[in-house]
Amino acid sequence: MLLALTSAFGLVAFGWPLLVHRAAGPNAAHSGDAPWIFVALVPLLLGIVMAELSEGVIDAKAIALLGILAACFSALRIASPGIDGFEPEWFLLIVAARVFGRGFGFVFGAVALFASALITGGIGPWLPFQMIAAAWVGFGAGCLPPATGSAERMELAAYGAVAALAYGALINFWFWPFVGGSTTYQFVPGAGVLANLHRFLFFDLTTSMGFDLTRAATCAVLILVLGRPVLAALRRAARRAVFEPQVEYAD
């Protein structure tokens, strides 16, 4: 229920400009509501974590690994900050969500984007939308059907490519209704939701598809090359990590 509520909240946050148009530049889009979206998003994420803990889906080991993986995600983002779409950090989100499940993947995606934004200085009205989009990417990876061996890596690579394209489209969509001008595929107030979504599809294809394809290819290749050892390492860490002192009995 919390996952559904948070996703519905994200859909409203992304979609309300289709119904109420306001003019603004790309960097000022959602400048009024973005802080409130972030404030509402944080307790929802905490609620998901508490629900996962209470149901036994994740444990203290997974919570500790959440922080470690968020730091690793941030380090990968620093090393290559989206230059020409080369973003190796996304493969880590997908394989981690595969190991720990959809709830963990949802929270990990949001936390990782927030942590990396603090380090790279990428804080702005776009941040809560990046967090929601990354959370959906992690959630989807955790929902993939069971598979093993090379079939699992192929499944994850195919999903990674599609998710990378979807993430790029969402990141374009957060500011697109606010961009004015006389471009062919700009938002048209009163044209209807479906008509504007059709315009946005062509806007995305003509402006950033090359960038998104590079992200998709990078994610798929890294999963195919590094997926086996990283999956094995995460599963081994989830089984063997110990956060409590060993109890010894003596006479």
FENWOSUL-V295201 format. One record per residue. N is the residue number from 0. SS is DSSP state (h for helix, s for strand, l for the rest). PHI is phi in radians with two decimals (999 if undefined). NEAR is the number of other ideal C-beta (glycine too) atoms within 8 Angstrom. Layout:
n=N ss=SS phi=PHI near=NEAR
n=N ss=SS phi=PHI near=NEAR
This chain:
n=0 ss=l phi=999 near=4
n=1 ss=h phi=-1.19 near=9
n=2 ss=h phi=-1.09 near=11
n=3 ss=h phi=-1.14 near=7
n=4 ss=h phi=-1.11 near=9
n=5 ss=h phi=-1.15 near=14
n=6 ss=h phi=-1.17 near=10
n=7 ss=h phi=-1.11 near=8
n=8 ss=h phi=-1.06 near=11
n=9 ss=h phi=-1.12 near=11
n=10 ss=h phi=-1.09 near=8
n=11 ss=h phi=-1.15 near=8
n=12 ss=h phi=-1.07 near=12
n=13 ss=h phi=-1.30 near=11
n=14 ss=h phi=-1.64 near=8
n=15 ss=h phi=-1.07 near=8
n=16 ss=h phi=-1.11 near=11
n=17 ss=h phi=-1.17 near=9
n=18 ss=l phi=-1.74 near=6
n=19 ss=l phi=-2.25 near=5
n=20 ss=l phi=-1.60 near=7
n=21 ss=l phi=-2.38 near=6
n=22 ss=l phi=-1.46 near=5
n=23 ss=l phi=-2.92 near=8
n=24 ss=l phi=-1.35 near=7
n=25 ss=h phi=-0.98 near=8
n=26 ss=h phi=-1.37 near=7
n=27 ss=h phi=-1.83 near=8
n=28 ss=l phi=-1.10 near=14
n=29 ss=l phi=1.05 near=13
n=30 ss=l phi=-1.11 near=7
n=31 ss=l phi=-1.45 near=4
n=32 ss=l phi=-1.76 near=7
n=33 ss=h phi=-1.02 near=14
n=34 ss=h phi=-1.06 near=7
n=35 ss=h phi=-1.26 near=7
n=36 ss=h phi=-1.10 near=12
n=37 ss=h phi=-1.13 near=11
n=38 ss=h phi=-1.08 near=7
n=39 ss=h phi=-1.32 near=9
n=40 ss=h phi=-1.26 near=14
n=41 ss=h phi=-1.05 near=8
n=42 ss=h phi=-1.12 near=7
n=43 ss=h phi=-1.14 near=12
n=44 ss=h phi=-1.14 near=14
n=45 ss=h phi=-1.09 near=8
n=46 ss=h phi=-1.10 near=9
n=47 ss=h phi=-1.10 near=14
n=48 ss=h phi=-1.07 near=12
n=49 ss=h phi=-1.11 near=8
n=50 ss=h phi=-1.14 near=10
n=51 ss=h phi=-1.11 near=13
n=52 ss=h phi=-1.15 near=11
n=53 ss=h phi=-1.17 near=6
n=54 ss=h phi=-1.48 near=6
n=55 ss=l phi=1.39 near=6
n=56 ss=l phi=-1.22 near=8
n=57 ss=l phi=-2.19 near=12
n=58 ss=l phi=-2.34 near=7
n=59 ss=h phi=-1.07 near=6
n=60 ss=h phi=-1.08 near=10
n=61 ss=h phi=-1.15 near=11
n=62 ss=h phi=-1.13 near=11
n=63 ss=h phi=-1.11 near=10
n=64 ss=h phi=-1.18 near=14
n=65 ss=h phi=-1.03 near=12
n=66 ss=h phi=-1.15 near=8
n=67 ss=h phi=-1.12 near=8
n=68 ss=h phi=-1.18 near=12
n=69 ss=h phi=-1.10 near=13
n=70 ss=h phi=-1.15 near=9
n=71 ss=h phi=-1.12 near=9
n=72 ss=h phi=-1.04 near=14
n=73 ss=h phi=-1.12 near=14
n=74 ss=h phi=-1.11 near=8
n=75 ss=h phi=-1.15 near=11
n=76 ss=h phi=-1.23 near=14
n=77 ss=h phi=-1.16 near=9
n=78 ss=h phi=-1.10 near=6
n=79 ss=l phi=-2.54 near=9
n=80 ss=l phi=-1.34 near=6
n=81 ss=l phi=1.28 near=7
n=82 ss=h phi=-1.21 near=6
n=83 ss=h phi=0.96 near=5
n=84 ss=h phi=1.43 near=12
n=85 ss=l phi=-1.40 near=10
n=86 ss=l phi=-2.27 near=12
n=87 ss=l phi=-1.27 near=12
n=88 ss=h phi=-1.20 near=12
n=89 ss=h phi=-1.22 near=15
n=90 ss=h phi=-1.13 near=15
n=91 ss=h phi=-1.16 near=13
n=92 ss=h phi=-1.05 near=17
n=93 ss=h phi=-1.23 near=17
n=94 ss=h phi=-1.22 near=15
n=95 ss=h phi=-1.17 near=15
n=96 ss=h phi=-1.13 near=20
n=97 ss=h phi=-1.10 near=13
n=98 ss=h phi=-1.34 near=10
n=99 ss=h phi=-1.77 near=14
n=100 ss=l phi=1.81 near=11
n=101 ss=h phi=-1.23 near=13
n=102 ss=h phi=-1.13 near=15
n=103 ss=h phi=-1.08 near=17
n=104 ss=h phi=-1.08 near=20
n=105 ss=h phi=-1.10 near=18
n=106 ss=h phi=-1.19 near=15
n=107 ss=h phi=-1.06 near=16
n=108 ss=h phi=-1.04 near=18
n=109 ss=h phi=-1.21 near=14
n=110 ss=h phi=-1.15 near=11
n=111 ss=h phi=-1.11 near=15
n=112 ss=h phi=-1.15 near=12
n=113 ss=h phi=-1.14 near=10
n=114 ss=h phi=-1.11 near=12
n=115 ss=h phi=-1.19 near=15
n=116 ss=h phi=-1.17 near=12
n=117 ss=h phi=-1.09 near=7
n=118 ss=h phi=-1.38 near=9
n=119 ss=h phi=-1.56 near=10
n=120 ss=l phi=1.35 near=5
n=121 ss=l phi=-1.59 near=8
n=122 ss=l phi=-1.71 near=6
n=123 ss=l phi=-3.05 near=7
n=124 ss=l phi=-1.10 near=11
n=125 ss=l phi=-1.38 near=13
n=126 ss=h phi=-1.05 near=14
n=127 ss=h phi=-1.07 near=12
n=128 ss=h phi=-1.30 near=15
n=129 ss=h phi=-1.10 near=11
n=130 ss=h phi=-1.10 near=14
n=131 ss=h phi=-1.15 near=14
n=132 ss=h phi=-1.10 near=13
n=133 ss=h phi=-1.15 near=14
n=134 ss=h phi=-1.09 near=16
n=135 ss=h phi=-1.14 near=14
n=136 ss=h phi=-1.09 near=17
n=137 ss=h phi=-1.14 near=19
n=138 ss=h phi=-1.06 near=16
n=139 ss=h phi=-1.09 near=13
n=140 ss=h phi=-1.12 near=18
n=141 ss=h phi=-1.28 near=15
n=142 ss=l phi=-1.67 near=6
n=143 ss=l phi=-1.14 near=10
n=144 ss=l phi=-1.17 near=4
n=145 ss=l phi=-1.09 near=3
n=146 ss=l phi=-2.84 near=8
n=147 ss=l phi=-2.39 near=5
n=148 ss=h phi=1.10 near=6
n=149 ss=h phi=-1.16 near=5
n=150 ss=h phi=-1.11 near=8
n=151 ss=h phi=-1.14 near=12
n=152 ss=h phi=-1.17 near=13
n=153 ss=h phi=-1.12 near=9
n=154 ss=h phi=-1.08 near=11
n=155 ss=h phi=-1.17 near=15
n=156 ss=h phi=-1.14 near=14
n=157 ss=h phi=-1.11 near=9
n=158 ss=h phi=-1.13 near=12
n=159 ss=h phi=-1.03 near=16
n=160 ss=h phi=-1.13 near=12
n=161 ss=h phi=-1.16 near=9
n=162 ss=h phi=-1.14 near=14
n=163 ss=h phi=-1.12 near=15
n=164 ss=h phi=-1.18 near=12
n=165 ss=h phi=-1.13 near=11
n=166 ss=h phi=-1.10 near=14
n=167 ss=h phi=-1.06 near=13
n=168 ss=h phi=-1.14 near=10
n=169 ss=h phi=-1.12 near=13
n=170 ss=h phi=-1.19 near=11
n=171 ss=h phi=-1.27 near=13
n=172 ss=h phi=-1.22 near=11
n=173 ss=h phi=-1.12 near=11
n=174 ss=h phi=-1.92 near=12
n=175 ss=h phi=-0.99 near=10
n=176 ss=l phi=-1.12 near=11
n=177 ss=l phi=-1.66 near=15
n=178 ss=l phi=-1.48 near=12
n=179 ss=l phi=-1.55 near=5
n=180 ss=l phi=1.87 near=5
n=181 ss=l phi=-2.16 near=3
n=182 ss=l phi=-1.23 near=7
n=183 ss=l phi=-1.15 near=4
n=184 ss=l phi=-1.94 near=8
n=185 ss=l phi=-1.36 near=11
n=186 ss=l phi=-1.18 near=13
n=187 ss=l phi=-2.06 near=8
n=188 ss=l phi=-1.03 near=5
n=189 ss=l phi=1.46 near=4
n=190 ss=l phi=-1.39 near=7
n=191 ss=l phi=1.75 near=6
n=192 ss=h phi=-1.12 near=7
n=193 ss=h phi=-1.12 near=6
n=194 ss=h phi=-1.11 near=9
n=195 ss=h phi=-1.24 near=13
n=196 ss=h phi=-1.12 near=9
n=197 ss=h phi=-1.12 near=8
n=198 ss=h phi=-1.12 near=13
n=199 ss=h phi=-1.12 near=13
n=200 ss=h phi=-0.99 near=8
n=201 ss=h phi=-1.26 near=10
n=202 ss=h phi=-1.06 near=13
n=203 ss=h phi=-1.14 near=14
n=204 ss=h phi=-1.13 near=7
n=205 ss=h phi=-1.60 near=7
n=206 ss=h phi=-1.92 near=7
n=207 ss=l phi=-2.39 near=8
n=208 ss=h phi=-1.11 near=9
n=209 ss=h phi=-1.10 near=7
n=210 ss=h phi=-1.09 near=10
n=211 ss=h phi=-1.19 near=15
n=212 ss=h phi=-1.13 near=10
n=213 ss=h phi=-1.12 near=11
n=214 ss=h phi=-1.06 near=16
n=215 ss=h phi=-1.11 near=13
n=216 ss=h phi=-1.15 near=9
n=217 ss=h phi=-1.05 near=15
n=218 ss=h phi=-1.11 near=18
n=219 ss=h phi=-1.13 near=12
n=220 ss=h phi=-1.14 near=9
n=221 ss=h phi=-1.13 near=11
n=222 ss=h phi=-1.14 near=15
n=223 ss=h phi=-1.17 near=9
n=224 ss=h phi=-1.47 near=6
n=225 ss=h phi=-1.85 near=8
n=226 ss=h phi=-1.06 near=15
n=227 ss=h phi=-1.08 near=7
n=228 ss=h phi=-1.18 near=7
n=229 ss=h phi=-1.23 near=11
n=230 ss=h phi=-1.05 near=13
n=231 ss=h phi=-1.12 near=8
n=232 ss=h phi=-1.14 near=8
n=233 ss=h phi=-1.17 near=13
n=234 ss=h phi=-1.19 near=9
n=235 ss=h phi=-1.19 near=8
n=236 ss=h phi=-1.13 near=10
n=237 ss=h phi=-1.14 near=12
n=238 ss=h phi=-1.43 near=6
n=239 ss=h phi=-1.84 near=6
n=240 ss=l phi=-1.07 near=9
n=241 ss=l phi=-2.17 near=5
n=242 ss=l phi=-2.07 near=6
n=243 ss=l phi=-2.15 near=4
n=244 ss=l phi=-1.19 near=3
n=245 ss=l phi=-1.27 near=5
n=246 ss=l phi=-1.63 near=4
n=247 ss=l phi=-2.09 near=4
n=248 ss=l phi=-1.81 near=3
n=249 ss=l phi=-2.25 near=3
n=250 ss=l phi=-1.14 near=1
